Amino acid sequence: MQKFWLPLVALCHVLAIFAPAIYASNPSVYDYDIKHWTSADGLSSNSVRAITQDKLGYMWFGTLFGLNRFDGRQFEVFNTELYPKLASNAITQLLTDSEGNIWVGTKSGLSVLDANTLTLERLPVFSEVTSLLEVAPGEIWVAADQLFSISSGKVKRVEHIKAVVSQLAQANNQIWVSSSDAIYQRDVEGNWQQFELPPELAQNPVYDLAWTEEGLQIASETGLYRLQADGRILLQLLPDQTTAPVYRLLQDISGANWMSVYRKLFYQYQQQPWQTITTSELGSSPWFSNIYQDKDHNIWLSSFSDGVFLASRSQIRRFLPGTEPIIRSVSLTPQGQLLFASQSDVGILSAAGEYQQLITDTHLQGQTVHDLFWPDDDHLWLGLERGLFRYSLKDASLTPLFPLLQGQAVRVVQAANEGGVLLGTQQGLFLANSTELQALPFNPELESRQITALSQNKDLLVFGTSRGSYRWHEQRLTRLGIGSALYNAYIMATLILPDNTVLVSTLDDGIFIQPPGQPWLQLHGANGLLHGPALSFYFHQQSGWLWISTHKGIFRLWRDSLAQAATDGFRLEEILSPYDRQMGSVTSRCCNGTGQAKVVYWQQQLWYPTLRGLVAVPEGFIGSAPSGLQPLIKRVTAHNTYPVSGLQQRQTLEQYERNLSISYSALEFSRPDSVVFRYKLAGFDQQWHDVADRREAVYTNLPPGSFEFKVQAKYSHQSWQDATETQLFLQIPRRFDETVLYRLLWLLLLLCSLYGLFWLYRQNNLVKQEQLANLVRQRTQELENTNQKLNELNEQLSQLTHRDATTGLRNLRFMQEQLPKDIEHFQRNRQSLTQQGKTIALLLLELEHYQQILANYGSNSADTMLQQASALLIRETGGSDYVVRYADDRFVVVFRDISVAQVTQYSTRLLSQLAASELIVADGQLIRLVSSAAYALYPLPLLGGQLLNWEVSMQLAEQALAQLRAKQLSNKVATLTFDSQLDAFEFEESQDLELQISRLLNEGLLALQYD
């Protein structure tokens, strides 16, 4: 896919190519727009060696990795993998003959392509093809080491030349052949003449032969040679007075000469001086292997390593009249000359292209010129950064006007309808004449008095500020765009059309348009606005186009499309894009300018200030040639692929092909992105499919029959009434299974089958019912047995999931399920249990030296210690209390119904029982069990303690146990006691309980008690 449509003129060369009139400057290489395609756009290789154009207008490019057909948007690649009869992927030469066939020369021989059917035929030429020439209709000469002649499919050698042949050319009914030792000439009668090559040329390749007014030119590795009248072949200096390899020579239809040289491109229009394009001017290396002129007189340049370029004449020109490239404002003088202000001065450009400096930088002192106004022929008013100034042409003096305006920017200087001059300043809008300055009465009503733009006619005054836009009508001020983004927007430009339609451009929210008596329309980036905020408006009443400039380009809006814009959208046409450039220039943004003076109409052209000179766009700009745009149907793809030739009107598919896609295109190489399509399959579609720039139609499950596929193409700014159309009739035959006889046979079979099924149903119905009853009884019994087994397994599983495998105690999961139930029971009976002094206690016991025993004596001894401790705890715990293995060496005893006073006593007794126990380890040694314990109550003995969950109690027990370890105490029972001043909120709101406990211990509100 194409990229980078590159217009505009090389600024540093404009003065050199000016003629006495701006319109009729001599043709220059810098007038050519450049487009560039590479492998990133779909080209099979950046090394392009050959170019041709077929009769339909497709461009064909031969690269080192295949043959490419190009329609301006898409590259179709032909290679040996898809087309085995292509001699090689390394294409060296292409030729379209008079019959429309394309001859493809490669490094491994010759093939010929039928452009209608896209089929290839391999011919018996097996050496590298270096040149192809149609010497007569139907007769092709091929240079492939030897010289061959091909006619009616028969290949024969041209015996007159025995040496190795490299290049062929034809001019004035004469054929020129270059060989390894000589140049041969054959006249119309078939007589041959030989011219010996100089030794240095004979030892190097010859790349091209071309006939010009000066005679035969020879492009070679050692430079450019010319055949003299006396038969000698002499080396010629290049236009830059050097010698270098020359690859291609072309004289186009206008008489201009093109010469491709090593990393240079030379251009000469008729007898004018040669012009040179180098890497710095083109933006890439101008190392071109071929130069080709197509039917539309465009120049195509194929690069050895940088893809393919298109050079076409541009309608847009750029001028650099003075030495300063940055232009800020434009206007006209009373004499009809172009007046413009640059970054440093003000000058005049005459119709003859003569530049005259009017005001120097010494006068302006670095101030930006926002607007220009001529009150009379001898004086010029300038709106500058530091006030309003008057320049006198008589004495070349620049003097400030009106002390009130000194030091503030004046952005608008415009004649008022009722007389005087309107001045837009940072303090509001003023009406002035040569001696008096008067503030307009509505200034106090403005939210911002910084005037940025102004337009007026006999009925309305519309102006913009840095905070919204206003209308002054019949002595009444109205703020525009209430309830919309326009209300507070920074205004860039305004315009009133002849029918009082108001246009307002904003900095961030697009363009607002209000036809008389209608609501506001908004043109923004989502519905077609191009390149950001608009800087200027210009309406050309005769053509109906509204021209709009931005910082990045120019586009125009069709005035009549505003009436249907709410439903059909805006009709826009891009004139200049951010990527446009011309030969010899780099891309630069457009446009520029400040204040009112951002566009002027002069000599049937619109002139815009830019950061790189002045841009002149013809008012009658032809964006594309409507007559030349014709849609083409390329192929129909179903199970098979059917190429469609240009003259083909009907295509018949196979019977079984019902899913198909139709590829179409329109040959447009200058602005392919502006081409849009719609299609319709008559006989199937009820309405047109608008598909924008998509170039494929897909249909599935088509019925048999005859259809007419129609595709229309137009440019985006055109209506569909201006579109061109192409049709293709499609015939889909009926299969046997779609005939009436086939359907009748199926109906008979269906009736027989239904009768047989009914009979079988009647015979087997009773048997099935009996079998079903038996099956139900069997399945019912199986379900009962399975259910009983499942209940038994569930009981076993419940026991397994709530028991610790090593000790047989309840595990942590059991505690997490059971303890909330116990707490719920306690909460239901809390009043009576509290009166009895009963509580829930969580006793956390830790066996010390567990890890040491595990490390020293192994897991068997460690498990024995755990089992011994577990047996003791189970023995000493009774009733509703239960013991849980909490972690590796930790146990929790849950006392569900215990007196508060008994907790410490009972805990101490358990600890002493453990301390009296002995463990026999593997070597027979006796080890006493050493343990520590800590407990916490639920609810905690705090104000609001019932608000805390049992996990907090468990954490308090763990913290108490941690305090014992910190004090290195063993065989002790500890608990944390609370000060009466504490309440539960101290713990409920804490994110770090350990840190909170440490703080309370330090403050004395919490104490560790142990026995």
HELIX and SHEET records of a PDB file:
HELIX    1   1 LEU A   11  HIS A   13  5                                   3    
HELIX    2   2 VAL A   14  ILE A   17  1                                   4    
HELIX    3   3 VAL A   29  ASP A   31  5                                   3    
HELIX    4   4 SER A   39  ASP A   41  5                                   3    
HELIX    5   5 PRO A  199  ALA A  202  1                                   4    
HELIX    6   6 THR A  279  LEU A  282  1                                   4    
HELIX    7   7 ASP A  361  LEU A  364  1                                   4    
HELIX    8   8 PRO A  403  LEU A  405  5                                   3    
HELIX    9   9 ASN A  443  GLU A  445  5                                   3    
HELIX   10  10 ALA A  485  ASN A  488  5                                   4    
HELIX   11  11 GLY A  525  ASN A  527  5                                   3    
HELIX   12  12 ARG A  559  LEU A  562  5                                   4    
HELIX   13  13 ALA A  565  ASP A  568  1                                   4    
HELIX   14  14 PRO A  626  GLY A  628  5                                   3    
HELIX   15  15 PRO A  672  SER A  674  5                                   3    
HELIX   16  16 TRP A  720  ASP A  722  5                                   3    
HELIX   17  17 PHE A  736  GLU A  738  5                                   3    
HELIX   18  18 VAL A  740  THR A  801  1                                  62    
HELIX   19  19 LEU A  812  ARG A  828  1                                  17    
HELIX   20  20 ARG A  830  GLN A  835  1                                   6    
HELIX   21  21 TYR A  850  TYR A  857  1                                   8    
HELIX   22  22 SER A  859  GLU A  876  1                                  18    
HELIX   23  23 VAL A  900  ALA A  915  1                                  16    
HELIX   24  24 GLY A  945  LEU A  947  5                                   3    
HELIX   25  25 TRP A  950  ALA A  966  1                                  17    
HELIX   26  26 PHE A  985  GLU A  988  1                                   4    
HELIX   27  27 LEU A  993  GLU A 1003  1                                  11    
SHEET    1   A 5 LYS A   3  LEU A   6  0                                        
SHEET    2   A 5 TYR A  32  TRP A  37 -1                                        
SHEET    3   A 5 VAL A 308  ARG A 313 -1                                        
SHEET    4   A 5 ILE A 299  SER A 303 -1                                        
SHEET    5   A 5 PHE A 288  GLN A 293 -1                                        
SHEET    1   B 4 VAL A  48  GLN A  53  0                                        
SHEET    2   B 4 MET A  59  THR A  63 -1                                        
SHEET    3   B 4 GLY A  66  PHE A  70 -1                                        
SHEET    4   B 4 PHE A  75  PHE A  78 -1                                        
SHEET    1   C 4 ILE A  91  THR A  96  0                                        
SHEET    2   C 4 ILE A 102  THR A 106 -1                                        
SHEET    3   C 4 GLY A 109  ASP A 114 -1                                        
SHEET    4   C 4 THR A 119  LEU A 123 -1                                        
SHEET    1   D 4 SER A 131  ALA A 136  0                                        
SHEET    2   D 4 GLU A 139  ALA A 143 -1                                        
SHEET    3   D 4 LEU A 147  SER A 151 -1                                        
SHEET    4   D 4 LYS A 154  ARG A 157 -1                                        
SHEET    1   E 4 VAL A 165  ALA A 171  0                                        
SHEET    2   E 4 GLN A 174  SER A 179 -1                                        
SHEET    3   E 4 ALA A 182  ARG A 186 -1                                        
SHEET    4   E 4 TRP A 192  GLU A 196 -1                                        
SHEET    1   F 4 VAL A 206  THR A 212  0                                        
SHEET    2   F 4 GLY A 215  SER A 220 -1                                        
SHEET    3   F 4 GLY A 223  LEU A 227 -1                                        
SHEET    4   F 4 ILE A 233  GLN A 236 -1                                        
SHEET    1   G 4 VAL A 246  GLN A 251  0                                        
SHEET    2   G 4 ALA A 256  VAL A 261 -1                                        
SHEET    3   G 4 LYS A 264  TYR A 269 -1                                        
SHEET    4   G 4 GLN A 275  ILE A 277 -1                                        
SHEET    1   H 4 ARG A 317  PHE A 319  0                                        
SHEET    2   H 4 GLY A 613  PRO A 618 -1                                        
SHEET    3   H 4 GLN A 605  THR A 610 -1                                        
SHEET    4   H 4 VAL A 600  TRP A 602 -1                                        
SHEET    1   I 4 ILE A 327  LEU A 332  0                                        
SHEET    2   I 4 LEU A 338  SER A 342 -1                                        
SHEET    3   I 4 VAL A 346  LEU A 349 -1                                        
SHEET    4   I 4 TYR A 355  ILE A 359 -1                                        
SHEET    1   J 4 ASP A 371  ASP A 376  0                                        
SHEET    2   J 4 HIS A 379  LEU A 384 -1                                        
SHEET    3   J 4 GLY A 387  SER A 392 -1                                        
SHEET    4   J 4 SER A 397  LEU A 401 -1                                        
SHEET    1   K 4 VAL A 410  ALA A 415  0                                        
SHEET    2   K 4 VAL A 421  THR A 425 -1                                        
SHEET    3   K 4 GLY A 428  ALA A 432 -1                                        
SHEET    4   K 4 LEU A 437  ALA A 439 -1                                        
SHEET    1   L 4 ILE A 451  GLN A 456  0                                        
SHEET    2   L 4 LEU A 461  THR A 465 -1                                        
SHEET    3   L 4 GLY A 468  HIS A 473 -1                                        
SHEET    4   L 4 ARG A 476  ARG A 479 -1                                        
SHEET    1   M 4 ILE A 491  ILE A 496  0                                        
SHEET    2   M 4 VAL A 502  THR A 506 -1                                        
SHEET    3   M 4 ILE A 511  GLN A 514 -1                                        
SHEET    4   M 4 LEU A 521  LEU A 523 -1                                        
SHEET    1   N 4 ALA A 534  HIS A 540  0                                        
SHEET    2   N 4 TRP A 545  THR A 550 -1                                        
SHEET    3   N 4 ILE A 554  TRP A 558 -1                                        
SHEET    4   N 4 LEU A 572  LEU A 576 -1                                        
SHEET    1   O 4 THR A 641  PRO A 643  0                                        
SHEET    2   O 4 PRO A 631  THR A 637 -1                                        
SHEET    3   O 4 LEU A 660  ALA A 666 -1                                        
SHEET    4   O 4 GLU A 696  TYR A 699 -1                                        
SHEET    1   P 5 ARG A 650  THR A 652  0                                        
SHEET    2   P 5 THR A 724  ILE A 732  1                                        
SHEET    3   P 5 GLY A 705  TYR A 715 -1                                        
SHEET    4   P 5 VAL A 675  ALA A 682 -1                                        
SHEET    5   P 5 HIS A 689  ALA A 692 -1                                        
SHEET    1   Q 6 TYR A 882  ARG A 885  0                                        
SHEET    2   Q 6 ARG A 890  SER A 899 -1                                        
SHEET    3   Q 6 LYS A 838  LEU A 847 -1                                        
SHEET    4   Q 6 SER A 931  TYR A 938 -1                                        
SHEET    5   Q 6 VAL A 973  PHE A 978  1                                        
SHEET    6   Q 6 LEU A1006  TYR A1010 -1                                        
SHEET    1   R 2 GLU A 918  ILE A 920  0                                        
SHEET    2   R 2 LEU A 926  ARG A 928 -1                                        
END                                                                             
